[in-house]
Amino acid sequence: QGRIIDYFDAAVVNYRPKPWTGNVVVFAGDDVKEFPHEKFWKCFVRGNVDFHRVAGTHHSLISEENVAAFAVLFRRLLDES
């Protein structure tokens, strides 16, 4: 397993994504209150960044307790697109 982590770490350090010319939707859980999502994503996205705070954490926003509210928001955004 150590080799997989080393490979992942090397890939992350060397990866330089090209800017995306389209729009993106970002869902962020309650655990990222201090992270500047809008500013971060604008470095990679040339289109609009539509940011939505959702219940739960990064790992639990689609867990059983949070998925119903997430699904309502996701469906509304799909219908609007």
Buried (B, 14 or more C-beta within 10 A) or exposed (E): EEEEEEEEEEEEEEEEEEEEEEEEBBBBBBEEEEEEBEEEBBEEBEEEBBEEEBBBBEEBBBEEEBBEEBEEBBEEEEEEE
